[in-house]
Amino acid sequence: MNIKDFFDIDDRILEAAKAAEADCSEDFKRIVETANYNSAKVLAAFQKNRVSEPCFYGSTGYGYGDIGRDVLDRVFADAFGAEDALVRHNFVSGTHALTVALFGILRTGDKMVSITGKPYDTLEEVLGISGKAGDGSLKDYGVEYAQVDLLPDGMPDYAAIESGVKGAKIAYIQRSRGYSLRPAYTMEQIRKMVESVRKGNPDAIIMVDNCYGEFVEDTEPTQNGADLIIGSLIKNAGGGIARTGGYIAGKKELVEKCAYRLTCVGLGKEVGCTLGMNREMFLGFFHAPECVANALKTSVFAAALFSRFGFECSPKTGEQRGDIVEAICLGNEKNLIAFCQGMQKGSPIDAHVVPEPWDMPGYTNQVIMAAGAFTMGASIELSADAPLREPYAVWMQGGVTYISGKIGVLLAAQKMLEQDLISF
């Protein structure tokens, strides 16, 4: 295949890309092996639960007796090694699903401890550590928040976790990195965190924000000691097909409490019409392991290529990954803007649009975002975004096909070359 038949990319970049792909060969092999295992696992969950055409029909009104809704819950639960799951199109985001889970479990006087430092920005007002009093945060309802800070290298402080979770109702883990350069946590590291929590507080409920992490490894946190995992369907678990939605999976009694919060006490999972959304949630989940593999390949390739251009990348090629996100430290504002504008040129949607930094609500710095997606905000599709602040890193993720993801990365490099921002 000659990419230059369709895209004007400098031969020097293509030569560097060829060498970068050679650097990725071992990573790609591991990614394919994991995807094959996870695809078999998902297929087995579909067959075990006898998914059939009537599961796709959907329902209206109260949604009583919606077999597709109920079967989808069981498919997710089995694939994630959980007792039960709550998979719904009316979770509007991962943050919404996390909020439902937190309010479903916590009560006045309870304490929540984040053991991976400060959670992602969008949860701050939910917790009550920012925003206005009286808006309905957990703090307003008398829930105490505390956190165990990470070590300087971004790793969990296992000893501090053991003492920090004493008296906590929930020990909270954020698997992915958010806008930070700390690593996303692997299953081995999550197992160690679980062990530390159990030593310090055997009764604590361990909840994991699993966004960006599904199917990156061959097990999920629920198979490694976590009580609940929560995620979004416009990230990994929706396979680039689900247009909205989220899930909560884990211990049956905890999932039920979350369902009571989503609908109402006493009805829980028994109500909620699906409006014909079941089919794409089933189909997206079926495709998810392969889709995640393509996103991982895209991230590994980006790390290999931009490392060759002298930029610091995290994770590096060859390192174990805990999510699909690649952070590239570009060093200055000009590099950052050029990267995002070039990546936008590789999008299937809105490739003609030129991203510019803007004052995004909820952020103290201007943010630039490159995203040309079939589903708005779907970060399993190729995207890159960053606040304009030191160290001027861009967080890149997604790529439902490897070739489209690769082209997006190449066009980001091309845009930077055109502005004399990279050299050979």
Buried (B, 14 or more C-beta within 10 A) or exposed (E): EEBEEEBEBBEEBBEBBEEBBEBBEEBBEBBBEBBBBBBEBBEEBBEEBEBEEEBBEBBEEEBEEBBBBBBBBBBBBBBBBBBBBBBBBBBBBBBBBBBBBBBBBBEEEBBBBBBBBBBBBBBBBBBBBEBEEEEEBBBEBEBBBEBBBBEEEBBBBBEBBBEBBEBBBBBBBBBBBBBBEBBBBBBEBBBBBBBBBBBBBEEBBBBBBBBBBBBBBBBBBBBBBBBBBBBBBBBBBBBBBBBBBBBBBBBEEBBBBBBBBBBEEEBBBBBBBBEBBBBBBBBBBBBBBBBBBBBBBBBBBBBBBBBBBEBBBBBEBEBBBBBBBBBBBBBEBEBBBBBBBBBBBBBBBBEEBEBEBEEBEEBEEBBBBBBBBEBEBBBBBBBBBBBBBEEBBBBBBBBBBBEBBBBBBBBBBBBBBEBEBBEE
